[in-house]
Amino acid sequence: MTETITHKRQILKSASIITIITLVSRILGYVRDERLTLLLGTTGIADSFVLAYRIPNILRRLVGEGSMTASFIPVFTDYMRNRSKEETWAFANRLFWTFCVILAALTVLGVIFSPLFVRFFSMFGKNQVQVEAIYLNRLMFPYILFIGMAAMAMAILNCFHVFGLPAATPILLNISFIVFSAAIVWRHFSSPAAALAVGVLVGGIFQFFLQVPQLVKRGMNFQFSVSFSDPGVRRVARLMVPGFIGIGIAQINLLVDTIFANAKVMPEGSLVSLYVADRVTELVLGGYAIAVATAILPMMSHQASAGDYEGMKKTFLFSLRIVSFITIPAAVGLVILREPIVQVLFQHGRFVAESTRLTARALLYYSMGLPAFAAVKLIVPAFYSTQDTRTPVRVAVFSMIANIALNFIFLFYFFAKLKNGGPALASALAGYFNVFALFVIFRLRFGRLGTREIATSLSKIAVCATAMGVFCWGALRYSQFDSIERFLPRLLVFIALIGSATLIYLGIAWALGCDEIGEVYGIAFRAAGPDPGKRGASG
């Protein structure tokens, strides 16, 4: 039991560090997105920028938050446990430079064939949007090289339980973007969109070099060595190649959404509205779900390497309950308060009332899928910790097919009802299919997961979230939020709504005896004591 509490405390400590830094990054990320919408609104050039940015950015997510990290960490921890220090760092150097060569080739091909990339991801789109997007995409594509190296650095440091610095690197991207969005800077470029594109590239460069001193301090010498036949490199490759689909299903679905959001029947600004709505949901995912997923993968990898599958299952179960405790009420709040959220955060400059309505519609459907998006980020690393990537890939393929089919159905048969919200709803439904299928397979393979405990926790969370949702709905109507015209009074009412809803949710959760409150506070702030998550719980 002491070991279980220690593992839980380590997860919470690591996740808390990552969360604090990530929240700072997300706040700056909001400023970044607000600058984008203020300068470009939901115009055609805004759609062009988002289209151009989405291609390298989704590759970043696949590499930085997904396939590279999840594939490298289990292999590197195995080297750390079973090989000498010299062998371990020799493997890290070989993989680093081999990966760099591949990324450099991908970057060159991306710049050369940018027109093909853009036209593929906007096959139903408008010609003028495509022309602008090609130019902007070429400016941004080298970002892939530097963010890929940053992802490798992050994975190595995570294996040494260094989470703070890697989690802080996106802050540099946001700062760079914000600086290049200032009038004193963008006036020196052909357009504000071009300046923002260069800002993305500069931010990616700084993200890698910030981590280099810490790598050198721990033993990395960056001695050039490329090998496609090294056993360790090949192990990572076998895990990584299919992992682009397995752990990146949300991003792949986002690419599918991009294609359909560019359909000619879609209203202008549909793509940027989906981008902004996705960014709002990521405020929650980045705030805690990704933080927990980042913290548990090295721990589950160590447990799997030691054959401690019971410990691995407990780690996963604990993380799932904690993340659900955050994301389910967040989803309810986003659904009910979607228009006030978009109004307060983005309705400035060229982002007008119609832009808010467009974005709120997409946010409605993305919010419904938030618990599934978060759960996928936890359960796929559980498979990866046992060096199994085939299962997530197989499930992901069916999920992607479902997403494509749903997008076709929503575009051609339900467009009048869903409009630009169709791609978001398709992604949400595909996300639930993905996570439920993986959960069933994980349960069949590794045995009992404590399904009764999960059901009990989720039912309590659902009751608390429902009560909070009723309050939000009533308070929104009573406050007559839509009639408030001035920004400051609107902001104060919005803060009061969010704060009151949070207190009501936590108060009801405490009254119902939700274990998650006791676990978070008890483990994080007490040196010893009983495990609050085991009060009569049955596996």
C-alpha positions in Angstrom: 0.0 0.0 0.0 2.9 2.3 0.8 4.3 1.7 -2.7 0.9 2.5 -4.2 0.7 5.8 -2.3 4.2 6.7 -3.3 3.3 6.1 -7.0 0.2 8.1 -6.7 2.0 10.9 -5.0 4.7 10.9 -7.7 2.1 11.0 -10.5 0.3 13.9 -8.8 3.6 15.8 -8.1 4.8 15.4 -11.6 1.4 16.2 -13.1 1.1 19.3 -10.8 4.5 20.6 -12.0 3.5 20.0 -15.6 0.0 21.5 -15.0 1.3 24.7 -13.5 3.8 25.2 -16.4 1.3 24.1 -19.0 -1.4 26.5 -17.6 1.1 29.3 -18.1 1.7 28.1 -21.6 -2.0 27.8 -22.3 -2.7 31.3 -21.0 0.0 32.6 -23.4 -1.5 30.2 -26.0 -4.8 32.0 -25.5 -3.1 35.4 -26.0 -1.5 33.9 -29.1 -4.9 32.8 -30.5 -6.6 36.0 -29.5 -3.9 37.9 -31.5 -4.6 35.6 -34.4 -8.4 36.2 -34.3 -8.0 39.9 -33.6 -5.7 40.4 -36.7 -7.5 38.0 -39.1 -11.0 37.3 -37.6 -12.9 34.5 -39.4 -11.9 35.7 -42.9 -10.5 33.8 -45.8 -6.9 34.6 -44.9 -7.6 33.3 -41.4 -8.7 30.0 -42.9 -5.5 30.0 -45.1 -3.3 30.5 -42.1 -5.0 27.8 -40.0 -4.8 25.4 -42.9 -1.1 26.2 -43.5 -0.4 25.9 -39.7 -2.4 22.8 -39.1 -0.3 20.5 -41.3 3.0 20.9 -39.5 1.3 21.4 -36.1 -0.5 18.1 -36.3 2.8 16.4 -37.2 4.1 18.2 -34.1 1.4 16.7 -31.9 2.0 13.3 -33.3 5.7 13.5 -32.7 5.9 15.8 -29.7 3.0 14.5 -27.6 2.5 11.1 -29.2 4.5 8.7 -31.2 8.1 9.7 -30.5 7.6 10.1 -26.8 5.5 7.0 -26.3 7.7 4.8 -28.5 11.1 6.0 -27.2 10.4 6.0 -23.4 9.8 2.3 -23.0 12.9 1.4 -25.0 15.1 4.0 -23.3 13.9 3.0 -19.8 14.8 -0.6 -20.7 18.3 0.5 -21.6 18.6 2.5 -18.4 17.6 -0.6 -16.4 19.5 -3.3 -18.2 22.4 -1.7 -20.0 25.5 0.4 -19.0 25.5 4.2 -19.0 27.8 4.2 -22.1 25.5 1.9 -24.1 22.4 3.9 -23.1 23.8 7.3 -24.2 25.3 5.7 -27.4 21.8 4.5 -28.3 20.3 8.0 -27.5 22.8 9.7 -29.8 22.2 7.3 -32.6 18.5 7.6 -32.4 18.7 11.4 -32.1 20.7 11.9 -35.3 18.9 9.2 -37.2 15.6 10.9 -36.3 17.1 14.3 -37.4 18.1 13.0 -40.8 14.5 11.7 -41.4 13.0 15.0 -40.2 15.3 17.0 -42.4 14.3 15.0 -45.4 10.6 15.3 -44.5 11.1 19.1 -44.1 12.6 19.4 -47.6 9.9 17.3 -49.1 7.2 19.3 -47.3 8.5 22.6 -48.6 8.8 21.3 -52.2 5.5 19.6 -52.2 3.6 22.1 -50.2 1.0 22.6 -52.9 0.1 18.9 -52.9 -0.2 18.9 -49.1 -2.4 21.9 -49.0 -4.6 20.8 -51.9 -5.0 17.3 -50.3 -6.2 18.8 -47.0 -8.5 21.2 -48.7 -9.7 19.0 -51.5 -13.2 20.4 -51.2 -12.0 24.0 -50.7 -11.8 27.4 -52.3 -8.9 28.2 -54.6 -7.9 31.5 -53.0 -7.6 29.9 -49.6 -5.3 27.3 -51.1 -3.0 29.8 -52.8 -2.4 31.8 -49.6 -2.0 28.6 -47.6 0.7 27.2 -49.8 2.9 30.3 -49.3 2.3 30.3 -45.5 2.9 26.6 -45.2 6.3 26.8 -46.9 7.3 29.5 -44.4 6.3 27.3 -41.4 7.3 23.8 -42.5 10.9 23.8 -41.2 9.2 24.0 -37.8 8.9 20.2 -38.0 12.7 19.7 -37.8 13.2 21.7 -34.7 10.0 20.6 -32.9 11.0 16.9 -33.6 14.4 17.4 -32.0 12.6 19.1 -29.1 10.3 16.1 -28.7 13.3 13.8 -28.5 14.9 16.0 -25.9 11.7 16.0 -23.9 11.4 12.2 -24.0 14.9 11.8 -22.7 14.4 14.3 -19.9 11.1 12.7 -18.9 12.9 9.4 -18.4 14.9 11.1 -15.7 11.7 12.5 -14.2 12.5 16.0 -15.4 9.1 17.3 -16.5 9.1 21.0 -15.7 11.6 22.3 -18.3 10.2 20.2 -21.3 6.7 21.3 -20.4 7.8 24.9 -20.4 9.1 24.9 -24.0 5.8 25.7 -25.6 5.9 29.0 -23.7 8.7 30.1 -26.1 6.5 29.3 -29.1 3.7 31.4 -27.8 6.0 34.3 -26.9 7.5 34.2 -30.3 4.1 34.2 -32.0 2.9 37.1 -29.8 6.0 39.2 -30.5 5.6 38.6 -34.3 1.9 39.6 -34.0 2.8 43.1 -32.7 2.3 45.9 -35.3 5.9 47.0 -34.9 7.0 43.6 -36.2 4.4 42.4 -38.7 4.5 45.7 -40.6 7.9 44.6 -41.9 6.4 41.5 -43.6 4.1 41.2 -46.6 1.1 40.6 -44.4 0.3 39.9 -40.7 -0.2 36.2 -41.6 3.3 35.9 -43.0 4.7 37.5 -39.8 2.8 35.0 -37.7 4.2 32.1 -39.8 7.8 33.2 -39.2 7.0 33.6 -35.5 6.0 29.9 -35.5 9.3 28.8 -37.0 11.4 31.0 -34.6 9.4 29.6 -31.6 10.2 26.0 -32.7 13.9 26.7 -32.9 14.0 28.0 -29.3 12.0 25.1 -28.0 14.8 22.7 -28.9 17.8 24.8 -27.8 16.3 25.5 -24.3 16.6 21.8 -23.4 20.1 21.2 -24.7 22.0 22.2 -21.5 19.9 19.8 -19.4 20.6 17.0 -21.8 24.4 17.7 -21.8 24.3 17.8 -18.0 22.8 14.3 -17.8 25.3 12.7 -20.3 24.2 13.5 -23.8 27.2 14.5 -26.0 25.4 14.8 -29.4 28.2 12.8 -31.1 27.0 12.4 -34.7 26.0 8.8 -35.5 23.3 7.7 -37.9 22.2 4.1 -37.9 19.1 2.5 -39.4 20.2 -1.0 -38.4 20.9 -0.4 -34.7 18.7 -2.8 -32.6 17.5 0.0 -30.3 16.7 2.3 -33.2 14.8 -0.4 -35.0 12.8 -1.2 -31.8 11.7 2.4 -31.5 10.9 2.5 -35.3 8.7 -0.6 -35.0 6.8 1.1 -32.2 6.7 4.6 -33.7 5.6 4.0 -37.3 2.2 2.5 -36.4 2.0 4.8 -33.4 1.4 7.8 -35.7 -2.1 6.3 -36.1 -2.5 4.8 -32.7 -1.8 7.7 -30.3 -2.5 10.4 -32.8 -6.1 9.4 -33.7 -7.5 12.7 -32.4 -5.0 14.6 -34.7 -5.7 12.4 -37.7 -9.4 13.0 -37.2 -8.5 16.7 -37.0 -7.0 16.4 -40.4 -10.1 14.7 -41.7 -12.1 17.5 -40.1 -9.9 20.0 -42.0 -10.7 18.5 -45.3 -14.5 18.6 -44.7 -14.4 22.1 -43.0 -12.9 23.4 -46.3 -16.0 22.3 -48.3 -17.3 25.0 -50.5 -20.7 24.9 -48.9 -19.2 25.7 -45.5 -19.5 29.4 -44.4 -16.3 31.5 -44.6 -14.3 31.1 -41.4 -15.4 27.6 -40.7 -11.8 26.3 -40.5 -10.7 29.0 -38.1 -13.8 28.5 -36.0 -13.0 24.8 -35.6 -9.4 25.7 -34.8 -10.5 28.2 -32.0 -13.1 25.7 -30.6 -10.4 23.0 -30.6 -8.0 25.3 -28.7 -10.6 26.0 -26.1 -11.1 22.3 -25.4 -7.3 21.9 -25.3 -7.2 24.4 -22.4 -8.7 21.5 -20.4 -6.7 18.7 -22.0 -3.4 20.6 -21.7 -4.3 21.8 -18.2 -4.4 18.3 -16.6 -5.1 15.4 -19.0 -1.9 15.7 -21.0 0.0 16.4 -17.8 -1.1 13.2 -16.2 -0.5 11.2 -19.4 3.0 12.6 -19.5 3.7 11.7 -15.9 2.3 8.1 -16.0 4.0 6.9 -19.2 7.5 6.6 -17.7 6.0 5.0 -14.5 3.9 2.5 -16.4 6.9 1.7 -18.6 9.1 0.9 -15.6 6.3 -1.2 -14.1 5.8 -3.1 -17.3 9.5 -3.6 -17.7 9.6 -5.1 -14.2 6.6 -7.3 -14.9 4.4 -5.5 -12.4 1.2 -5.5 -14.4 -1.0 -5.1 -11.3 0.8 -1.9 -10.5 0.5 -0.7 -14.0 -3.3 -1.3 -14.0 -3.6 0.6 -10.7 -1.6 3.5 -12.1 -3.9 3.6 -15.2 -7.1 3.3 -13.1 -6.1 6.1 -10.7 -5.1 8.4 -13.6 -8.4 7.7 -15.5 -10.5 8.6 -12.4 -8.5 11.7 -11.7 -8.7 13.0 -15.3 -12.4 12.1 -15.5 -13.0 14.2 -12.3 -11.7 17.2 -14.2 -12.9 16.7 -17.8 -16.5 15.6 -17.3 -17.6 18.8 -15.5 -15.4 20.8 -17.9 -17.3 19.3 -20.8 -20.7 20.2 -19.2 -19.5 23.7 -18.5 -18.2 24.2 -22.0 -21.5 23.0 -23.5 -23.7 25.3 -21.5 -21.4 28.3 -21.4 -20.0 28.0 -24.9 -21.2 31.4 -26.2 -20.1 33.4 -23.2 -16.7 31.7 -23.2 -16.1 32.6 -26.9 -17.5 36.1 -26.4 -15.2 36.9 -23.5 -12.1 35.2 -24.8 -12.2 36.2 -28.5 -14.8 38.7 -29.6 -12.4 41.5 -30.3 -11.1 43.3 -33.4 -12.1 41.4 -36.6 -13.6 38.6 -34.5 -17.3 39.8 -34.5 -20.6 38.4 -33.2 -21.1 36.2 -36.2 -17.6 34.7 -35.6 -18.7 33.9 -32.0 -21.8 32.1 -33.2 -19.8 30.1 -35.7 -17.2 29.1 -33.1 -19.7 28.3 -30.4 -21.4 25.8 -32.7 -18.2 23.9 -33.2 -17.3 24.2 -29.5 -20.6 22.5 -28.6 -19.7 19.3 -30.4 -16.0 19.3 -29.5 -16.9 19.7 -25.8 -19.1 16.6 -25.9 -16.1 14.6 -26.9 -13.7 16.0 -24.3 -13.9 13.1 -21.8 -13.1 10.7 -24.7 -10.2 12.8 -26.0 -8.7 12.8 -22.5 -9.2 9.1 -21.9 -7.5 8.2 -25.2 -4.4 10.1 -24.0 -4.3 7.7 -21.0 -5.2 4.4 -22.4 -3.0 4.4 -25.5 0.2 5.0 -23.4 -1.0 2.0 -21.3 -0.6 -0.2 -24.4 2.6 1.5 -25.3 4.2 0.9 -21.9 4.0 -2.9 -22.8 5.5 -2.0 -26.2 2.3 -2.9 -28.0 1.4 -0.5 -30.8 -0.5 -2.9 -33.0 -3.7 -2.9 -31.0 -4.1 0.9 -30.8 -3.4 1.1 -34.5 -6.1 -1.5 -35.4 -8.7 0.2 -33.3 -7.6 3.6 -34.6 -8.1 2.6 -38.2 -11.7 1.6 -37.5 -12.2 4.9 -35.6 -10.8 6.9 -38.4 -13.1 5.1 -40.9 -16.0 5.9 -38.7 -15.0 9.6 -38.5 -14.7 9.8 -42.3 -18.1 8.1 -42.8 -19.7 10.4 -40.2 -18.3 13.5 -41.8 -19.7 12.4 -45.2 -23.1 11.8 -43.6 -23.2 15.1 -41.7 -22.0 17.1 -44.7 -24.4 15.7 -47.3 -27.4 14.8 -45.2 -27.4 17.0 -42.0 -25.6 20.1 -43.1 -28.6 22.3 -42.7 -28.7 21.3 -39.0 -25.1 21.0 -38.1 -23.3 23.4 -40.5 -19.7 23.8 -39.5 -20.3 21.7 -36.3 -20.4 18.5 -38.4 -16.7 17.8 -38.3 -16.5 18.4 -34.6 -19.4 16.0 -33.9 -17.8 13.3 -36.1 -14.5 13.6 -34.2 -16.3 13.4 -30.8 -18.2 10.2 -31.7 -15.1 8.6 -33.3 -13.2 9.4 -30.1 -15.8 7.5 -27.9 -15.6 4.5 -30.2 -11.8 4.6 -29.9 -11.6 4.7 -26.1 -14.3 2.2 -25.4 -12.9 -0.4 -27.8 -9.4 0.0 -26.3 -10.7 -0.2 -22.8 -12.5 -3.5 -23.5 -9.4 -5.0 -25.2 -7.2 -3.8 -22.3 -9.6 -5.4 -19.8 -9.6 -8.7 -21.7 -5.8 -8.8 -22.0 -4.7 -7.8 -18.5 -7.7 -8.9 -16.4 -9.9 -7.0 -14.0 -9.4 -3.2 -13.9 -11.8 -2.3 -11.1 -14.7 -1.6 -13.4 -17.1 -1.4 -10.4 -14.8 1.3 -8.9 -14.7 3.2 -12.2 -18.5 3.0 -12.6 -19.0 4.2 -9.0 -16.6 7.2 -9.5 -18.1 8.1 -12.9 -21.7 8.0 -11.5 -20.8 10.4 -8.7 -18.9 12.7 -11.0 -22.0 12.6 -13.4 -24.3 13.6 -10.5 -22.0 16.5 -9.5 -21.5 17.7 -13.1 -25.3 17.6 -13.7 -26.0 19.7 -10.7 -23.3 22.1 -11.7 -24.8 22.2 -15.2 -28.3 23.1 -13.9 -26.8 25.9 -11.9 -24.9 27.2 -15.0 -28.0 27.1 -17.1 -30.1 29.0 -14.6 -27.4 31.5 -13.7 -26.8 32.3 -17.4 -30.5 33.0 -18.0 -30.9 35.0 -14.7 -27.8 37.2 -15.4 -29.0 38.0 -18.9 -25.4 37.7 -20.1 -26.2 38.4 -23.8 -27.6 41.9 -22.9 -24.4 43.0 -21.3 -22.5 45.1 -23.9 -19.5 46.5 -22.1 -16.5 44.1 -21.8 -15.5 44.6 -18.1 -19.0 43.9 -16.6 -19.3 40.9 -19.0 -15.9 39.6 -17.8 -16.9 40.0 -14.1 -20.1 38.2 -14.6 -18.3 35.4 -16.5 -15.7 35.0 -13.8 -18.5 34.8 -11.2 -20.3 32.1 -13.2 -17.2 30.0 -13.6 -16.1 30.4 -10.0 -19.5 29.6 -8.6 -19.9 26.6 -10.8 -16.5 25.3 -9.7 -17.4 25.7 -6.0 -20.7 24.0 -6.4 -19.1 21.0 -8.2 -16.4 20.6 -5.6 -18.9 21.1 -2.7 -21.3 18.4 -4.0 -18.3 16.1 -4.8 -17.1 16.5 -1.2 -20.7 15.9 0.1 -21.0 12.7 -1.9 -17.6 11.5 -0.7 -15.8 11.3 -4.1 -12.5 9.5 -3.5 -10.8 11.8 -6.0 -10.9 14.8 -3.7 -9.4 12.8 -0.8 -6.7 11.2 -3.1 -5.6 14.5 -4.6 -5.4 16.4 -1.3 -4.5 13.5 0.9 -1.6 12.2 -1.2 -0.3 15.6 -2.3 -0.2 17.2 1.1 0.2 14.4 3.7 3.4 12.6 4.2 1.6 9.5 5.3 -1.8 8.1 6.0 -4.3 5.6 4.6 -4.9 5.3 1.0 -8.2 7.2 0.5 -8.8 5.5 -2.8 -9.2 2.1 -1.2 -12.0 2.7 1.1 -13.9 -0.5 0.6 -13.4 -0.4 -3.2 -13.7 -3.7 -4.9 -11.5 -4.6 -7.9 
